[in-house]
Every structure is written in C-alpha cells, then in structure tokens.
C-alpha cells in the first residue's frame, strides 16, 4: 500500500519537482495520507484507498502549488 502510494506521489509531482521543494511534497503527501485514513475510517472511500489518496494528494498539491509566490516561477535564478 505505501509503495503504491509513494509511487503515485512521485509520478504526480515529476513535472513540478524542480519548482516545489521535496520537503513540501513530502509534507503534503503525509497530510494527504492522514486525511485518506480518516476518510477510510469514516466510510467515505468508495473505490480503494490508493485512489482516494491520489485524489486527496492531487487536491492538496494543487492548493500548495497555487499558493507559491510568483518569484518561484521566474527563470532568472
């Protein structure tokens, strides 16, 4: 379960890993996993836990990505 979840995180963040720090990605993945476990315990998971985690992680990562300052995206590093 954990290997599949982490593989999902790796594949989902492959394109933005040079923009977003690995620490932020890891923190977001842990937070998403915690939320997925809570959702599983409450009976909100309709498919399987990995798919639910992937959707939760993508939602959290989108929010994190949109909150980044504009200077991060400039090419003048």
ChimeraX attribute file (.defattr): number of C-alpha atoms within 10 A of each C-alpha:
attribute: neighborCount
match mode: 1-to-1
recipient: residues
	/A:1	8
	/A:2	9
	/A:3	8
	/A:4	11
	/A:5	17
	/A:6	17
	/A:7	12
	/A:8	19
	/A:9	20
	/A:10	15
	/A:11	9
	/A:12	15
	/A:13	17
	/A:14	10
	/A:15	10
	/A:16	11
	/A:17	12
	/A:18	9
	/A:19	13
	/A:20	17
	/A:21	10
	/A:22	12
	/A:23	9
	/A:24	13
	/A:25	21
	/A:26	14
	/A:27	11
	/A:28	20
	/A:29	24
	/A:30	14
	/A:31	14
	/A:32	22
	/A:33	22
	/A:34	14
	/A:35	16
	/A:36	23
	/A:37	16
	/A:38	13
	/A:39	17
	/A:40	16
	/A:41	10
	/A:42	9
	/A:43	9
	/A:44	13
	/A:45	17
	/A:46	10
	/A:47	8
	/A:48	9
	/A:49	18
	/A:50	18
	/A:51	15
	/A:52	20
	/A:53	24
	/A:54	21
	/A:55	14
	/A:56	21
	/A:57	25
	/A:58	18
	/A:59	14
	/A:60	16
	/A:61	21
	/A:62	11
	/A:63	11
	/A:64	14
	/A:65	15
	/A:66	9
	/A:67	9
	/A:68	12
	/A:69	8
	/A:70	8
	/A:71	9
	/A:72	11
	/A:73	11
	/A:74	8
	/A:75	6
	/A:76	6
	/A:77	6
